[in-house]
Amino acid sequence: MCRQLGRVELALFSLAVLSLFGCSVGTVQDCEPSVAGETPAADQTGHEPARVQLTHDFGRVLPNSVNAHRFTFRNAEDDELSVTKVRSGCACATPRLSGRTVSPGGEIDVDVAWHAGNMDRDEIRDVRIELAGRRRVELTLEVRGSVRHDLAVSTSELALGRVPVDPAGIRRSFNVSNFSEQDWRSVEVDAPSWIWTDVAEIHAPALLQDRVAPRQAWRILTSIRSTELRPGLNSGELIVRPIGRHGEATQRTVRVTVEPRPAIIVIPSEVHLGSYAPVERISKTIHVDFADEIRPSSPEQVRVTFGRLDWKWEWKKTTGRTWELAFSCAAPREPLIVDEIQ
C-alpha cells in the first residue's frame, strides 16, 4: 500500500488512496524545409516528369568534416535539357554544376560537398535539380554517412524523469564505441556520487545495430544510489575516457537527470477548513499526483476510504498524472480536532 501523510483541521477522518493496478535522419539547425511532398506538374507533353535518383554512401565520417562526391548525369532524352532549378534540402549540402545545359546523350557533372554535423548519428542529405526540355526531368542526388567520433556514445543524455523515493532498482545503460585506428585496453567513467557505474566489454561489436561496425565497444551500466540523492531534480555528468589511447586525449560526456518523488502526493498536505455553522455542509478539493509506475487508467481503479465522518466524494477530472478529488460532508456537531491523513 502506498500512503501519503497530511494534516486536516476537522473532525477525525482518514483518507487512503490505492492504485489497483533533405532534412531527414539527424537534422541540423540550418536545415530548410523539405520539398519531398510537392507534386510536380505535368510537362508540355502531358506526361509526368522523368525521375532519376543517384546515391552515394560515405560510410563512417568524422564530425565536422567536409565530404565531397561527384555525380554524373547522362541525358537519355532526344532533345537538349536545361537546368531550371537547383534546391538543396539542407544548407550543409552544397552542389556545384559543370554546366547549365545537357545535349542529347551528353553528360553533366554535379559535385556535392556535405559538411557533417558534430553529433554521433546517421545523416542523409539531398540535392534536387530540375531540367526542362520537351519532357521535364527531376534529378535527386543523395549523400549519406555515419558521423562518428573516435570515441562514440550511443546517447548524450539519460533522462530518468521522476522516480520513486527509493530508486535503487532503476538502471540504464548505453554503449561506448571505438572508431579510431588503434585498440584501447578499456574505457573509464567518472560519475557523481549518486550514480554507480560498471563497464563491460562487448566482444562482438559487429552485432551492434549500427550502420558501421566499431573497432571495439563497451556497455556502461548505471544505477542510482538513492541515499546520495538530494530532494528535487538531481543532475550530473558521466565523463567517459579511453584507457590505453596514444596521442591526443579525448573524452565524451553523458548527462544524467533524475527527480525522486513519493509514489503518491496529496496536494495540499494540510487542509484548513476554518469555522463553520452546525447546519453547513463542508466541501473541499485536493489533488492527488500518482507516480508513473502506479498511475491508474480510470477512477474506477482507485479506492478512497475515510474515517468516522460521512464524507461524499468524487473524482472531478484528471489531467496527466494529477487527479482532482472533491469531498464534502455535513458539519460535525463536535469541536474541531487535528488529525493526520494516511
C-alpha positions as a printed NumPy array, in Angstrom:
array([[  0.   ,   0.   ,   0.   ],
       [  1.261,   3.453,  -0.928],
       [  0.49 ,   6.139,   1.679],
       [  0.716,   9.903,   1.88 ],
       [  0.711,  11.726,   5.209],
       [ -1.017,  15.059,   5.714],
       [ -2.961,  17.082,   8.282],
       [ -6.593,  18.206,   8.335],
       [ -8.167,  20.612,  10.829],
       [-11.576,  18.972,  11.097],
       [-13.29 ,  16.116,  12.837],
       [-11.388,  12.852,  12.691],
       [-11.24 ,  11.092,   9.333],
       [ -8.651,   9.218,   7.299],
       [ -8.037,   9.104,   3.584],
       [ -6.31 ,   6.27 ,   1.719],
       [ -5.783,   6.299,  -1.997],
       [ -4.819,   2.999,  -3.584],
       [ -3.993,   2.121,  -7.114],
       [ -5.316,  -1.251,  -8.177],
       [ -3.246,  -1.962, -10.763],
       [ 16.549,  16.859, -47.395],
       [ 16.337,  17.182, -43.863],
       [ 15.937,  13.59 , -42.756],
       [ 17.86 ,  11.481, -40.269],
       [ 19.878,  13.711, -37.873],
       [ 18.744,  17.193, -38.959],
       [ 20.818,  20.241, -38.128],
       [ 19.688,  23.739, -37.244],
       [ 20.385,  25.313, -40.625],
       [ 18.223,  22.807, -42.49 ],
       [ 15.496,  24.201, -44.715],
       [ 12.024,  22.665, -45.226],
       [ 11.984,  19.558, -47.38 ],
       [ 10.266,  19.685, -50.766],
       [  9.628,  15.943, -50.957],
       [  5.888,  16.377, -50.59 ],
       [  5.439,  18.631, -53.638],
       [  3.544,  17.152, -56.565],
       [  5.253,  18.055, -59.868],
       [  3.135,  19.392, -62.692],
       [  2.983,  17.573, -65.994],
       [  5.333,  18.826, -68.731],
       [  4.358,  20.187, -72.124],
       [  3.845,  16.675, -73.479],
       [  1.264,  15.967, -70.788],
       [  3.428,  13.327, -69.135],
       [  4.764,  13.222, -65.611],
       [  8.427,  14.253, -65.33 ],
       [ 11.091,  11.557, -65.522],
       [ 12.599,  10.957, -62.095],
       [ 16.213,   9.93 , -61.595],
       [ 17.927,   9.322, -58.236],
       [ 21.655,   8.828, -57.63 ],
       [ 23.033,   7.925, -54.183],
       [ 26.474,   7.876, -52.596],
       [ 27.268,   6.476, -49.119],
       [ 30.41 ,   7.89 , -47.468],
       [ 30.28 ,   5.3  , -44.667],
       [ 31.867,   6.461, -41.421],
       [ 32.947,  10.108, -41.449],
       [ 34.464,  12.347, -38.789],
       [ 32.354,  15.036, -37.09 ],
       [ 32.549,  18.472, -38.738],
       [ 34.317,  17.008, -41.774],
       [ 33.638,  18.12 , -45.363],
       [ 32.951,  15.184, -47.705],
       [ 32.676,  15.61 , -51.478],
       [ 31.407,  13.35 , -54.241],
       [ 30.977,  13.886, -57.978],
       [ 27.73 ,  12.665, -59.563],
       [ 27.449,  12.285, -63.339],
       [ 24.063,  12.558, -65.064],
       [ 23.594,  11.442, -68.69 ],
       [ 20.818,  12.895, -70.827],
       [ 18.851,   9.961, -72.238],
       [ 16.24 ,  12.228, -73.872],
       [ 16.102,  13.089, -77.576],
       [ 16.427,  16.829, -77.043],
       [ 18.546,  19.239, -75.051],
       [ 17.826,  19.685, -71.36 ],
       [ 18.331,  22.944, -69.489],
       [ 18.72 ,  23.286, -65.724],
       [ 15.799,  25.343, -64.42 ],
       [ 16.035,  24.868, -60.663],
       [ 18.58 ,  23.651, -58.077],
       [ 17.475,  23.101, -54.481],
       [ 19.404,  21.685, -51.543],
       [ 17.472,  20.015, -48.739],
       [ 19.989,  21.412, -46.262],
       [ 22.467,  24.276, -46.197],
       [ 25.117,  21.709, -45.2  ],
       [ 24.986,  20.139, -48.713],
       [ 26.322,  22.414, -51.466],
       [ 26.077,  21.492, -55.179],
       [ 28.327,  22.758, -57.984],
       [ 27.289,  22.053, -61.612],
       [ 29.684,  21.757, -64.555],
       [ 27.141,  23.38 , -66.871],
       [ 23.535,  24.51 , -67.303],
       [ 22.575,  22.585, -70.47 ],
       [ 22.944,  18.929, -71.484],
       [ 22.763,  17.876, -75.133],
       [ 21.13 ,  14.539, -76.098],
       [ 23.456,  11.756, -74.965],
       [ 25.651,  14.299, -73.171],
       [ 26.625,  14.404, -69.505],
       [ 26.722,  16.92 , -66.696],
       [ 28.78 ,  16.621, -63.505],
       [ 27.477,  17.752, -60.134],
       [ 29.924,  17.994, -57.227],
       [ 28.134,  17.796, -53.862],
       [ 30.055,  18.88 , -50.757],
       [ 28.461,  17.767, -47.488],
       [ 29.511,  19.3  , -44.16 ],
       [ 28.913,  16.635, -41.498],
       [ 27.429,  17.565, -38.131],
       [ 29.041,  17.229, -34.704],
       [ 26.821,  14.516, -33.214],
       [ 27.197,  10.737, -33.448],
       [ 24.32 ,   9.908, -35.781],
       [ 23.455,   8.815, -39.322],
       [ 22.736,  11.65 , -41.745],
       [ 21.073,  11.808, -45.159],
       [ 21.183,  14.927, -47.341],
       [ 19.85 ,  15.525, -50.831],
       [ 20.096,  17.972, -53.719],
       [ 17.261,  18.272, -56.239],
       [ 17.773,  19.514, -59.774],
       [ 15.024,  20.149, -62.32 ],
       [ 15.822,  20.078, -66.031],
       [ 13.445,  21.101, -68.798],
       [ 13.152,  20.078, -72.427],
       [ 10.205,  18.636, -74.271],
       [  9.983,  16.43 , -71.172],
       [ 10.953,  17.548, -67.692],
       [ 13.47 ,  15.593, -65.644],
       [ 13.741,  15.647, -61.838],
       [ 17.195,  14.596, -60.65 ],
       [ 17.739,  13.753, -56.948],
       [ 21.296,  13.417, -55.649],
       [ 21.504,  11.819, -52.215],
       [ 24.559,  11.625, -49.949],
       [ 24.601,   9.788, -46.65 ],
       [ 27.09 ,   8.938, -43.949],
       [ 27.546,   7.832, -40.349],
       [ 29.045,  10.602, -38.252],
       [ 31.155,   9.036, -35.502],
       [ 33.767,  10.435, -33.123],
       [ 36.761,   8.203, -32.432],
       [ 35.118,   7.713, -29.037],
       [ 31.372,   7.491, -29.751],
       [ 28.496,   7.173, -27.279],
       [ 25.04 ,   5.858, -28.148],
       [ 23.31 ,   8.697, -26.27 ],
       [ 24.259,  12.095, -24.895],
       [ 21.639,  12.108, -22.129],
       [ 19.997,   9.685, -19.687],
       [ 16.81 ,  11.409, -18.516],
       [ 15.319,   9.172, -15.815],
       [ 12.494,  11.597, -15.019],
       [ 10.511,  11.401, -11.781],
       [ 11.232,   8.189,  -9.928],
       [ 10.196,   6.663,  -6.562],
       [ 11.881,   7.989,  -3.43 ],
       [ 13.979,   4.805,  -3.327],
       [ 15.085,   4.401,  -6.978],
       [ 17.853,   1.877,  -6.302],
       [ 16.322,  -0.6  ,  -8.761],
       [ 16.366,   1.849, -11.685],
       [ 19.146,   1.035, -14.143],
       [ 20.052,   2.376, -17.537],
       [ 22.829,   1.507, -19.963],
       [ 24.484,   2.986, -23.031],
       [ 27.192,   1.884, -25.445],
       [ 30.651,   3.311, -25.988],
       [ 32.4  ,   2.533, -29.289],
       [ 35.956,   2.85 , -30.538],
       [ 36.087,   4.074, -34.152],
       [ 39.737,   5.098, -34.009],
       [ 42.617,   3.311, -35.758],
       [ 44.026,   1.662, -32.631],
       [ 42.805,  -0.668, -29.887],
       [ 42.195,   0.543, -26.324],
       [ 42.562,  -1.504, -23.159],
       [ 39.151,  -0.332, -21.938],
       [ 37.243,   2.822, -21.006],
       [ 36.791,   4.536, -17.63 ],
       [ 33.859,   6.567, -16.319],
       [ 33.888,   9.444, -13.823],
       [ 30.45 ,   9.743, -12.186],
       [ 28.737,  11.764,  -9.412],
       [ 28.468,  10.084,  -6.003],
       [ 24.798,   9.188,  -6.55 ],
       [ 25.455,   7.164,  -9.736],
       [ 27.021,   3.705,  -9.697],
       [ 28.602,   2.556, -12.97 ],
       [ 30.019,  -0.674, -14.352],
       [ 31.927,  -1.245, -17.614],
       [ 31.515,  -4.475, -19.611],
       [ 33.234,  -5.165, -22.93 ],
       [ 31.065,  -6.149, -25.883],
       [ 33.038,  -8.964, -27.509],
       [ 31.118,  -8.907, -30.799],
       [ 30.775,  -5.187, -31.646],
       [ 29.791,  -6.069, -35.202],
       [ 26.493,  -7.385, -33.807],
       [ 25.524,  -3.916, -32.574],
       [ 22.695,  -2.482, -34.647],
       [ 24.847,   0.187, -36.247],
       [ 25.393,   1.068, -39.902],
       [ 29.137,   0.976, -39.307],
       [ 30.84 ,  -1.575, -37.061],
       [ 33.213,  -0.121, -34.447],
       [ 36.672,  -1.464, -33.739],
       [ 35.722,  -2.128, -30.096],
       [ 32.672,  -1.495, -27.922],
       [ 31.69 ,  -1.441, -24.244],
       [ 28.382,  -1.285, -22.405],
       [ 28.17 ,   1.161, -19.487],
       [ 25.609,   0.1  , -16.867],
       [ 24.372,   2.805, -14.488],
       [ 22.346,   2.54 , -11.285],
       [ 21.088,   5.163,  -8.833],
       [ 22.379,   5.339,  -5.252],
       [ 19.192,   6.541,  -3.538],
       [ 20.941,   7.518,  -0.283],
       [ 23.039,  10.093,  -2.154],
       [ 20.162,  11.88 ,  -3.889],
       [ 19.043,  15.366,  -2.891],
       [ 15.34 ,  16.361,  -2.837],
       [ 14.187,  17.743,  -6.177],
       [ 15.958,  17.488,  -9.504],
       [ 19.413,  15.881,  -9.47 ],
       [ 21.657,  16.494, -12.482],
       [ 25.158,  15.235, -13.18 ],
       [ 27.58 ,  14.185, -15.895],
       [ 29.305,  10.93 , -16.75 ],
       [ 32.755,  11.563, -18.222],
       [ 33.907,   8.666, -20.437],
       [ 37.59 ,   8.322, -21.348],
       [ 39.551,   5.624, -23.195],
       [ 42.304,   3.707, -21.395],
       [ 45.432,   2.979, -23.403],
       [ 44.972,   5.628, -26.082],
       [ 48.112,   7.178, -27.512],
       [ 48.242,  10.682, -28.884],
       [ 45.631,  13.354, -28.337],
       [ 43.357,  12.668, -25.355],
       [ 39.599,  12.516, -25.908],
       [ 36.527,  12.167, -23.751],
       [ 32.722,  12.225, -24.094],
       [ 30.065,  13.472, -21.711],
       [ 26.676,  11.876, -20.951],
       [ 24.254,  13.975, -18.907],
       [ 22.075,  12.208, -16.287],
       [ 18.974,  13.713, -14.635],
       [ 16.632,  12.18 , -12.041],
       [ 13.988,  13.537,  -9.662],
       [ 12.999,  11.387,  -6.654],
       [  9.352,  11.61 ,  -5.644],
       [  6.854,   9.693,  -3.47 ],
       [  4.593,   7.2  ,  -5.217],
       [  1.537,   9.299,  -4.267],
       [  1.493,  13.02 ,  -3.472],
       [ -1.575,  14.737,  -1.987],
       [ -1.707,  18.49 ,  -2.596],
       [ -2.154,  20.322,  -0.31 ],
       [ -0.784,  18.231,   2.546],
       [ -2.751,  20.349,   5.057],
       [ -6.423,  21.293,   4.657],
       [ -7.715,  24.136,   6.854],
       [-11.486,  24.447,   6.694],
       [-11.823,  27.103,   9.385],
       [-15.003,  27.737,  11.353],
       [-18.466,  26.69 ,  10.241],
       [-22.076,  26.628,  11.426],
       [-23.55 ,  23.27 ,  12.533],
       [-26.034,  23.354,   9.667],
       [-23.438,  23.983,   6.972],
       [-22.045,  21.438,   4.553],
       [-18.266,  21.319,   4.335],
       [-16.641,  20.902,   0.901],
       [-13.034,  20.748,  -0.223],
       [-10.941,  19.721,  -3.228],
       [ -7.463,  18.222,  -3.167],
       [ -5.137,  16.987,  -5.902],
       [ -3.633,  13.515,  -5.958],
       [ -0.472,  13.031,  -8.005],
       [  0.374,   9.43 ,  -8.96 ],
       [  3.836,   8.202,  -9.922],
       [  4.134,   6.722, -13.41 ],
       [  4.635,   3.153, -12.207],
       [  1.307,   3.058, -10.273],
       [ -0.803,   5.528, -12.252],
       [ -4.346,   4.115, -12.725],
       [ -6.05 ,   4.441, -16.079],
       [ -9.522,   5.321, -14.723],
       [-11.164,   6.463, -11.438],
       [-12.756,   3.024, -11.068],
       [ -9.299,   1.651, -10.291],
       [ -8.882,   3.901,  -7.246],
       [-10.442,   3.257,  -3.84 ],
       [-10.915,   6.086,  -1.34 ],
       [-11.745,   5.456,   2.323],
       [-12.49 ,   7.93 ,   5.105],
       [-12.751,   7.746,   8.886],
       [-15.861,   8.148,  11.03 ],
       [-17.413,  11.136,   9.207],
       [-19.857,  10.502,   6.388],
       [-17.919,  12.04 ,   3.523],
       [-19.259,  12.122,  -0.042],
       [-16.53 ,  12.169,  -2.678],
       [-15.935,  12.071,  -6.444],
       [-13.11 ,  12.396,  -8.935],
       [-13.886,  15.618, -10.788],
       [-11.303,  15.486, -13.563],
       [ -7.912,  14.044, -14.462],
       [ -5.005,  15.756, -16.215],
       [ -1.953,  13.615, -16.888],
       [ -0.772,  12.072, -13.645],
       [ -2.648,  14.591, -11.424],
       [ -6.245,  13.795, -10.385],
       [ -8.696,  16.122,  -8.618],
       [-10.652,  14.672,  -5.672],
       [-13.674,  16.598,  -4.322],
       [-15.268,  15.591,  -0.994],
       [-17.908,  17.043,   1.316],
       [-19.894,  16.189,   4.438],
       [-22.347,  17.677,   6.9  ],
       [-20.582,  19.714,   9.583],
       [-19.981,  17.604,  12.722],
       [-21.616,  18.635,  15.978],
       [-18.407,  18.465,  17.978],
       [-15.337,  20.691,  18.365],
       [-12.647,  20.63 ,  15.748],
       [ -9.662,  18.404,  16.271],
       [ -6.455,  17.887,  14.325],
       [ -5.613,  14.545,  12.757],
       [ -3.355,  13.018,  10.118],
       [ -4.449,  11.69 ,   6.756],
       [ -2.954,   8.335,   5.857]])
